[in-house]
């Protein structure tokens, strides 16, 4: 669940949790009601996005403000701030939780230990060439595909 934290204006420090599409305004039909005469009945809406929350003004009289300018729509990331009426909010995105704990980290070319210094460089060079499926197979099965020389 994401949160809006009032960081300036009446109610500073107050936190409101929200999920999904969330409307803000002075009207009682909004999910987040802002009791401020400078706020429109249907002022703004928050919509979840892949990498943040989209904040869109709904044609309000006094506007929705972000980074000193009036906006019609903007993508907010964690910690993003915006103002409606006399209030300034900070967005705190919900942290992603995985049931049963965090997934184990899979090795990649950049964190995989090799016994030959050039192995990772060759693998990276191969990835940049056409024929990606065969290249990935070679990278993942390096020791089987490239036998070691003895002596």
MDTraj code that builds the backbone (N, CA, C; nanometers):
import mdtraj as md
import numpy as np

residues = "UNK UNK UNK UNK UNK UNK UNK UNK UNK UNK UNK UNK UNK UNK UNK UNK UNK UNK UNK UNK UNK UNK UNK UNK UNK UNK UNK UNK UNK UNK UNK UNK UNK UNK UNK UNK UNK UNK UNK UNK UNK UNK UNK UNK UNK UNK UNK UNK UNK UNK UNK UNK UNK UNK UNK UNK UNK UNK UNK UNK UNK UNK UNK UNK UNK UNK UNK UNK UNK UNK UNK UNK UNK UNK UNK UNK UNK UNK UNK UNK UNK UNK UNK UNK UNK UNK UNK UNK UNK UNK UNK UNK UNK UNK UNK UNK UNK UNK UNK UNK UNK UNK UNK UNK UNK UNK UNK UNK UNK UNK UNK UNK UNK UNK UNK UNK UNK UNK UNK UNK UNK UNK UNK UNK UNK UNK UNK UNK UNK UNK UNK UNK UNK UNK UNK UNK UNK UNK UNK UNK UNK UNK UNK UNK UNK UNK UNK UNK UNK UNK UNK".split()
xyz = np.array([
    [0.0838, -0.1171, 0.0000],
    [0.0000, 0.0000, 0.0000],
    [0.0890, 0.1244, 0.0000],
    [0.0647, 0.2146, -0.0922],
    [0.1421, 0.3388, -0.1002],
    [0.0844, 0.4414, -0.0037],
    [0.1624, 0.5472, 0.0225],
    [0.1199, 0.6491, 0.1182],
    [0.1464, 0.7886, 0.0645],
    [0.0621, 0.8816, 0.1064],
    [0.0861, 1.0242, 0.0871],
    [0.1104, 1.0820, 0.2251],
    [0.2181, 1.1580, 0.2383],
    [0.2531, 1.2202, 0.3650],
    [0.2422, 1.3711, 0.3470],
    [0.1659, 1.4365, 0.4327],
    [0.1542, 1.5827, 0.4280],
    [0.2828, 1.6398, 0.4863],
    [0.3585, 1.7137, 0.4029],
    [0.4858, 1.7691, 0.4500],
    [0.4820, 1.9207, 0.4677],
    [0.3708, 1.9837, 0.4222],
    [0.3571, 2.1286, 0.4394],
    [0.2088, 2.1631, 0.4408],
    [0.1719, 2.2536, 0.5303],
    [0.0341, 2.2979, 0.5386],
    [-0.0388, 2.2354, 0.6555],
    [-0.1707, 2.2612, 0.6640],
    [-0.2501, 2.2050, 0.7736],
    [-0.2409, 2.0519, 0.7740],
    [-0.2184, 1.9943, 0.8908],
    [-0.2084, 1.8489, 0.9009],
    [-0.0705, 1.7945, 0.8705],
    [0.0324, 1.8795, 0.8747],
    [0.1692, 1.8340, 0.8475],
    [0.2008, 1.7112, 0.9326],
    [0.2568, 1.6103, 0.8671],
    [0.2911, 1.4852, 0.9343],
    [0.1857, 1.3775, 0.9189],
    [0.0645, 1.4151, 0.8783],
    [-0.0424, 1.3175, 0.8601],
    [-0.0098, 1.2292, 0.7395],
    [-0.0429, 1.1003, 0.7514],
    [-0.0180, 1.0037, 0.6446],
    [-0.1500, 0.9412, 0.6012],
    [-0.1691, 0.9275, 0.4694],
    [-0.2879, 0.8645, 0.4135],
    [-0.2420, 0.7508, 0.3235],
    [-0.2921, 0.6298, 0.3490],
    [-0.2572, 0.5150, 0.2649],
    [-0.3576, 0.5038, 0.1504],
    [-0.3097, 0.4529, 0.0354],
    [-0.3993, 0.4338, -0.0786],
    [-0.3516, 0.3183, -0.1658],
    [-0.4460, 0.2609, -0.2390],
    [-0.4152, 0.1578, -0.3384],
    [-0.5000, 0.1852, -0.4617],
    [-0.4526, 0.1400, -0.5759],
    [-0.5281, 0.1562, -0.6987],
    [-0.5489, 0.3016, -0.7356],
    [-0.6427, 0.3241, -0.8289],
    [-0.6726, 0.4611, -0.8704],
    [-0.7375, 0.5350, -0.7533],
    [-0.6845, 0.6523, -0.7210],
    [-0.7289, 0.7268, -0.6033],
    [-0.7557, 0.8717, -0.6405],
    [-0.8778, 0.9172, -0.6122],
    [-0.9149, 1.0555, -0.6417],
    [-0.8905, 1.1435, -0.5194],
    [-0.8530, 1.2693, -0.5469],
    [-0.8295, 1.3688, -0.4419],
    [-0.9141, 1.4911, -0.4730],
    [-0.9706, 1.5515, -0.3708],
    [-1.0487, 1.6727, -0.3899],
    [-1.1281, 1.7078, -0.2660],
    [-1.2059, 1.8162, -0.2782],
    [-1.2856, 1.8649, -0.1662],
    [-1.4162, 1.7875, -0.1509],
    [-1.4650, 1.7281, -0.2585],
    [-1.5921, 1.6553, -0.2556],
    [-1.5844, 1.5245, -0.1778],
    [-1.6954, 1.4902, -0.1124],
    [-1.7024, 1.3695, -0.0294],
    [-1.6886, 1.2407, -0.1107],
    [-1.7093, 1.2456, -0.2418],
    [-1.6991, 1.1249, -0.3250],
    [-1.5542, 1.0827, -0.3501],
    [-1.4576, 1.1660, -0.3161],
    [-1.3158, 1.1345, -0.3372],
    [-1.2663, 1.0350, -0.2331],
    [-1.1683, 0.9542, -0.2723],
    [-1.1067, 0.8615, -0.1771],
    [-1.0253, 0.9379, -0.0732],
    [-0.9607, 1.0474, -0.1154],
    [-0.8884, 1.1343, -0.0221],
    [-0.9541, 1.2719, -0.0282],
    [-1.0216, 1.3081, 0.0807],
    [-1.0934, 1.4355, 0.0877],
    [-1.0018, 1.5394, 0.1517],
    [-0.9871, 1.6537, 0.0821],
    [-0.9030, 1.7634, 0.1305],
    [-0.9940, 1.8809, 0.1639],
    [-1.0044, 1.9122, 0.2920],
    [-1.0922, 2.0196, 0.3390],
    [-1.0189, 2.1533, 0.3286],
    [-1.0233, 2.2100, 0.2078],
    [-0.9530, 2.3354, 0.1798],
    [-1.0318, 2.4061, 0.0695],
    [-1.0775, 2.5302, 0.0926],
    [-1.1571, 2.5999, -0.0084],
    [-1.0835, 2.6253, -0.1403],
    [-0.9501, 2.6186, -0.1402],
    [-0.8756, 2.6400, -0.2649],
    [-0.8618, 2.5110, -0.3468],
    [-0.9150, 2.4014, -0.2947],
    [-0.9108, 2.2723, -0.3640],
    [-1.0450, 2.2500, -0.4329],
    [-1.0409, 2.2055, -0.5579],
    [-1.1634, 2.1790, -0.6335],
    [-1.2337, 2.0535, -0.5813],
    [-1.3633, 2.0431, -0.6113],
    [-1.4412, 1.9258, -0.5706],
    [-1.3755, 1.7965, -0.6214],
    [-1.3393, 1.7967, -0.7479],
    [-1.2710, 1.6824, -0.8114],
    [-1.1373, 1.7347, -0.8621],
    [-1.0372, 1.7375, -0.7774],
    [-0.9134, 1.8088, -0.8070],
    [-0.8124, 1.7278, -0.8888],
    [-0.7781, 1.6071, -0.8417],
    [-0.6722, 1.5292, -0.9073],
    [-0.6970, 1.3800, -0.8875],
    [-0.6191, 1.3000, -0.9595],
    [-0.6281, 1.1542, -0.9469],
    [-0.4875, 1.0950, -0.9501],
    [-0.4677, 0.9909, -0.8707],
    [-0.3425, 0.9143, -0.8696],
    [-0.3712, 0.7789, -0.9328],
    [-0.2864, 0.7389, -1.0278],
    [-0.3009, 0.6084, -1.0938],
    [-0.1701, 0.5321, -1.0856],
    [-0.1737, 0.4074, -1.0382],
    [-0.0503, 0.3281, -1.0320],
    [0.0099, 0.3105, -1.1711],
    [0.1419, 0.3119, -1.1786],
    [0.2154, 0.2881, -1.3032],
    [0.3268, 0.1886, -1.2725],
    [0.3901, 0.1381, -1.3765],
    [0.4941, 0.0360, -1.3594],
    [0.6085, 0.0830, -1.2697],
    [0.6479, 0.2084, -1.2809],
    [0.7638, 0.2558, -1.2039],
    [0.7331, 0.3787, -1.1187],
    [0.6087, 0.3889, -1.0730],
    [0.5709, 0.5011, -0.9892],
    [0.4204, 0.5183, -0.9860],
    [0.3768, 0.6427, -0.9758],
    [0.2348, 0.6768, -0.9735],
    [0.2149, 0.7970, -1.0651],
    [0.1130, 0.7895, -1.1499],
    [0.0794, 0.9028, -1.2366],
    [-0.0158, 0.9942, -1.1597],
    [0.0206, 1.1213, -1.1510],
    [-0.0636, 1.2240, -1.0897],
    [-0.1219, 1.3071, -1.2032],
    [-0.2550, 1.3157, -1.2095],
    [-0.3206, 1.3927, -1.3153],
    [-0.4194, 1.4913, -1.2538],
    [-0.4110, 1.6159, -1.2982],
    [-0.5069, 1.7182, -1.2573],
    [-0.6378, 1.6914, -1.3310],
    [-0.7502, 1.7131, -1.2651],
    [-0.8810, 1.6864, -1.3259],
    [-0.9516, 1.8162, -1.3647],
    [-0.8749, 1.9116, -1.4151],
    [-0.9329, 2.0388, -1.4570],
    [-0.9636, 2.1308, -1.3401],
    [-0.8829, 2.1232, -1.2365],
    [-0.9054, 2.2047, -1.1165],
    [-0.8845, 2.3533, -1.1456],
    [-0.9496, 2.4376, -1.0670],
    [-0.9390, 2.5821, -1.0850],
    [-0.8002, 2.6341, -1.0471],
    [-0.7460, 2.5897, -0.9336],
    [-0.6185, 2.6418, -0.8843],
    [-0.4981, 2.5554, -0.9196],
    [-0.5212, 2.4431, -0.9824],
    [-0.4114, 2.3624, -1.0337],
    [-0.3482, 2.2662, -0.9349],
    [-0.2715, 2.1763, -0.9930],
    [-0.1885, 2.0814, -0.9200],
    [-0.0455, 2.1177, -0.9553],
    [0.0406, 2.1269, -0.8549],
    [0.1748, 2.1803, -0.8734],
    [0.2813, 2.0780, -0.8379],
    [0.3868, 2.0767, -0.9181],
    [0.4997, 1.9868, -0.8940],
    [0.6265, 2.0567, -0.9420],
    [0.7286, 2.0595, -0.8596],
    [0.8574, 2.1231, -0.8926],
    [0.8407, 2.2684, -0.9362],
    [0.7494, 2.3402, -0.8723],
    [0.7315, 2.4821, -0.8993],
    [0.6471, 2.5156, -1.0202],
    [0.5954, 2.4152, -1.0906],
    [0.5141, 2.4423, -1.2085],
    [0.3806, 2.3700, -1.2033],
    [0.2828, 2.4292, -1.2696],
    [0.1501, 2.3683, -1.2775],
    [0.1564, 2.2518, -1.3753],
    [0.0975, 2.1400, -1.3367],
    [0.1038, 2.0213, -1.4229],
    [-0.0371, 1.9779, -1.4636],
    [-0.0442, 1.9079, -1.5755],
    [-0.1699, 1.8424, -1.6112],
    [-0.1581, 1.6937, -1.5793],
    [-0.0383, 1.6383, -1.6018],
    [-0.0123, 1.4978, -1.5688],
    [0.1380, 1.4780, -1.5557],
    [0.1785, 1.3961, -1.4575],
    [0.3211, 1.3721, -1.4350],
    [0.3390, 1.2358, -1.3689],
    [0.4516, 1.1714, -1.3976],
    [0.4868, 1.0460, -1.3319],
    [0.5684, 1.0789, -1.2078],
    [0.5191, 1.0373, -1.0925],
    [0.5895, 1.0579, -0.9660],
    [0.6584, 0.9287, -0.9252],
    [0.7798, 0.9413, -0.8768],
    [0.8538, 0.8269, -0.8240],
    [0.8526, 0.8355, -0.6720],
    [0.9056, 0.7326, -0.6068],
    [0.9125, 0.7313, -0.4613],
    [0.9823, 0.8581, -0.4119],
    [0.9205, 0.9290, -0.3188],
    [0.9773, 1.0533, -0.2663],
    [0.9345, 1.1767, -0.3427],
    [0.8609, 1.1592, -0.4535],
    [0.8138, 1.2728, -0.5322],
    [0.7170, 1.3587, -0.4522],
    [0.7200, 1.4896, -0.4772],
    [0.6363, 1.5833, -0.4029],
    [0.5467, 1.6623, -0.4975],
    [0.4267, 1.6964, -0.4489],
    [0.3343, 1.7797, -0.5256],
    [0.2464, 1.8577, -0.4292],
    [0.1864, 1.9658, -0.4816],
    [0.1017, 2.0517, -0.3988],
    [-0.0371, 2.0644, -0.4582],
    [-0.1351, 2.0605, -0.3683],
    [-0.2755, 2.0840, -0.4007],
    [-0.3272, 2.1790, -0.2939],
    [-0.3764, 2.2957, -0.3356],
    [-0.4225, 2.3931, -0.2374],
    [-0.3080, 2.4352, -0.1465],
    [-0.3333, 2.4349, -0.0162],
    [-0.2300, 2.4754, 0.0800],
    [-0.1439, 2.3584, 0.1268],
    [-0.1684, 2.2391, 0.0732],
    [-0.0974, 2.1196, 0.1181],
    [0.0089, 2.0753, 0.0189],
    [0.1207, 2.0303, 0.0713],
    [0.2241, 1.9663, -0.0101],
    [0.2377, 1.8234, 0.0405],
    [0.2358, 1.7294, -0.0541],
    [0.2431, 1.5869, -0.0230],
    [0.3747, 1.5274, -0.0715],
    [0.4193, 1.4235, -0.0033],
    [0.5321, 1.3415, -0.0500],
    [0.4786, 1.2000, -0.0698],
    [0.5145, 1.1401, -0.1837],
    [0.4726, 1.0041, -0.2161],
    [0.5707, 0.9034, -0.1575],
    [0.5181, 0.8036, -0.0899],
    [0.5991, 0.6919, -0.0402],
    [0.5402, 0.5658, -0.1015],
    [0.6105, 0.5106, -0.2003],
    [0.5608, 0.3915, -0.2683],
    [0.5723, 0.2700, -0.1783],
    [0.4791, 0.1786, -0.1956],
    [0.4825, 0.0538, -0.1196],
    [0.6030, -0.0275, -0.1636],
    [0.6709, -0.0892, -0.0676],
    [0.7824, -0.1765, -0.1033],
    [0.7246, -0.3092, -0.1488],
    [0.7866, -0.3683, -0.2486],
    [0.7401, -0.4962, -0.2997],
    [0.7817, -0.6058, -0.2034],
    [0.6844, -0.6847, -0.1635],
    [0.7115, -0.7937, -0.0719],
    [0.6921, -0.9244, -0.1460],
    [0.7775, -1.0199, -0.1173],
    [0.7688, -1.1513, -0.1793],
    [0.7312, -1.2502, -0.0706],
    [0.6229, -1.3245, -0.0923],
    [0.5811, -1.4235, 0.0056],
    [0.6895, -1.5281, 0.0213],
    [0.7235, -1.5596, 0.1441],
    [0.8252, -1.6609, 0.1687],
    [0.9661, -1.6060, 0.1642],
    [0.9839, -1.4765, 0.1650],
    [1.1179, -1.4187, 0.1643],
    [1.1607, -1.3770, 0.0256],
    [1.2774, -1.3189, 0.0198],
    [1.3292, -1.2674, -0.1071],
    [1.3750, -1.3815, -0.1961],
    [1.3625, -1.3611, -0.3252],
    [1.4113, -1.4595, -0.4206],
    [1.5632, -1.4585, -0.4212],
    [1.6253, -1.5747, -0.4404],
    [1.7715, -1.5758, -0.4452],
    [1.8208, -1.5015, -0.5679],
    [1.9334, -1.4375, -0.5554],
    [1.9912, -1.3622, -0.6663],
    [2.0570, -1.4581, -0.7635],
    [2.0213, -1.4466, -0.8899],
    [2.0798, -1.5327, -0.9922],
    [2.2107, -1.4730, -1.0380],
    [2.3094, -1.5575, -1.0634],
    [2.4375, -1.5047, -1.1093],
    [2.4256, -1.4438, -1.2484],
    [2.4999, -1.3388, -1.2716],
    [2.5062, -1.2764, -1.4030],
    [2.6522, -1.2704, -1.4434],
    [2.6759, -1.2242, -1.5630],
    [2.8147, -1.2148, -1.6086],
    [2.8958, -1.1199, -1.5222],
    [2.8308, -1.0226, -1.4625],
    [2.9049, -0.9229, -1.3870],
    [2.9369, -0.9655, -1.2444],
    [2.8639, -1.0656, -1.1909],
    [2.8957, -1.1073, -1.0551],
    [2.9414, -1.2531, -1.0482],
    [2.9524, -1.3162, -1.1615],
    [2.9931, -1.4561, -1.1670],
    [3.1449, -1.4662, -1.1553],
    [3.1922, -1.5546, -1.0695],
    [3.3363, -1.5719, -1.0529],
    [3.3880, -1.6618, -1.1645],
    [3.5002, -1.6246, -1.2196],
    [3.5605, -1.7037, -1.3264],
    [3.7037, -1.7355, -1.2901],
    [3.7519, -1.8463, -1.3488],
    [3.8910, -1.8808, -1.3229],
    [3.9819, -1.8267, -1.4318],
    [3.9244, -1.7692, -1.5356],
    [4.0022, -1.7052, -1.6413],
    [3.9549, -1.5610, -1.6545],
    [4.0465, -1.4666, -1.6510],
    [4.0110, -1.3255, -1.6550],
    [3.9359, -1.2846, -1.7798],
    [3.9649, -1.3475, -1.8935],
    [3.9027, -1.3052, -2.0185],
    [3.7693, -1.3740, -2.0439],
    [3.7329, -1.4696, -1.9612],
    [3.6098, -1.5453, -1.9830],
    [3.4869, -1.4537, -1.9867],
    [3.4764, -1.3646, -1.8878],
    [3.3615, -1.2739, -1.8833],
    [3.3632, -1.1782, -2.0022],
    [3.4803, -1.1314, -2.0418],
    [3.4903, -1.0404, -2.1565],
    [3.4459, -1.1100, -2.2843],
    [3.4888, -1.2358, -2.3040],
    [3.4456, -1.3111, -2.4220],
    [3.2946, -1.3332, -2.4191],
    [3.2419, -1.3669, -2.3037],
    [3.0981, -1.3901, -2.2926],
    [3.0210, -1.2629, -2.3255],
    [3.0673, -1.1491, -2.2764],
    [3.0024, -1.0223, -2.3056],
    [3.0107, -0.9906, -2.4545],
    [3.1247, -1.0149, -2.5147],
    [3.1407, -0.9915, -2.6585],
    [3.0471, -1.0812, -2.7378],
    [3.0322, -1.2063, -2.6957],
    [2.9417, -1.2977, -2.7647],
    [2.7968, -1.2512, -2.7549],
    [2.7593, -1.1924, -2.6413],
    [2.6220, -1.1450, -2.6244],
    [2.5887, -1.0296, -2.7176],
    [2.6893, -0.9572, -2.7610],
    [2.6659, -0.8431, -2.8488],
    [2.6529, -0.8837, -2.9951],
    [2.6803, -1.0094, -3.0250],
    [2.6722, -1.0592, -3.1619],
    [2.5353, -1.1200, -3.1892],
    [2.4983, -1.1318, -3.3188],
    [2.3724, -1.1987, -3.3535],
    [2.3759, -1.3446, -3.3093],
    [2.2599, -1.4071, -3.3038],
    [2.2508, -1.5466, -3.2631],
    [2.2443, -1.5589, -3.1123],
    [2.1638, -1.4772, -3.0507],
    [2.1580, -1.4692, -2.9050],
    [2.1261, -1.6037, -2.8386],
    [2.0287, -1.6837, -2.8847],
    [2.0002, -1.8085, -2.8130],
    [2.1226, -1.8998, -2.8014],
    [2.1972, -1.9157, -2.9094],
    [2.3167, -2.0002, -2.9043],
    [2.4227, -1.9369, -2.8144],
    [2.4334, -1.8068, -2.8195],
    [2.5315, -1.7365, -2.7370],
    [2.5005, -1.7544, -2.5892],
    [2.3738, -1.7380, -2.5522],
    [2.3351, -1.7548, -2.4124],
    [2.3649, -1.8963, -2.3666],
    [2.3390, -1.9951, -2.4531],
    [2.3700, -2.1332, -2.4182],
    [2.5194, -2.1490, -2.3905],
    [2.6016, -2.0913, -2.4772],
    [2.7464, -2.1017, -2.4578],
    [2.7906, -2.0344, -2.3284],
    [2.7323, -1.9191, -2.2986],
    [2.7708, -1.8476, -2.1772],
    [2.7311, -1.9263, -2.0537],
    [2.6102, -1.9804, -2.0532],
    [2.5628, -2.0533, -1.9364],
    [2.6304, -2.1894, -1.9212],
    [2.6770, -2.2454, -2.0307],
    [2.7400, -2.3772, -2.0272],
    [2.8840, -2.3691, -2.0757],
    [2.9555, -2.2677, -2.0334],
    [3.0894, -2.2393, -2.0824],
    [3.1844, -2.3572, -2.0683],
    [3.1899, -2.4166, -1.9497],
    [3.2860, -2.5238, -1.9260],
    [3.2559, -2.6474, -2.0094],
    [3.1282, -2.6739, -2.0364],
    [3.0935, -2.7887, -2.1195],
    [3.1226, -2.7596, -2.2667],
    [3.1008, -2.6352, -2.3101],
    [3.1192, -2.6002, -2.4508],
    [3.2655, -2.5757, -2.4862],
    [3.3444, -2.5274, -2.3929],
    [3.4856, -2.4972, -2.4179],
    [3.5693, -2.5811, -2.3208],
    [3.6191, -2.6958, -2.3685],
    [3.6956, -2.7827, -2.2784],
    [3.8250, -2.7160, -2.2341],
    [3.8658, -2.7465, -2.1117],
    [3.9903, -2.6918, -2.0577],
    [4.1088, -2.7673, -2.1155],
    [4.2151, -2.6942, -2.1355],
    [4.3392, -2.7558, -2.1822],
    [4.4278, -2.7827, -2.0618],
    [4.4960, -2.8936, -2.0655],
    [4.5875, -2.9255, -1.9565],
    [4.7296, -2.9081, -2.0050],
    [4.8170, -2.8806, -1.9113],
    [4.9589, -2.8742, -1.9427],
    [5.0037, -2.7442, -1.9789],
])
top = md.Topology()
chain = top.add_chain()
for i, resn in enumerate(residues, 1):
    res = top.add_residue(resn, chain, resSeq=i)
    for name in ("N", "CA", "C"):
        top.add_atom(name, md.element.get_by_symbol(name[0]), res)
traj = md.Trajectory(xyz[None], top)
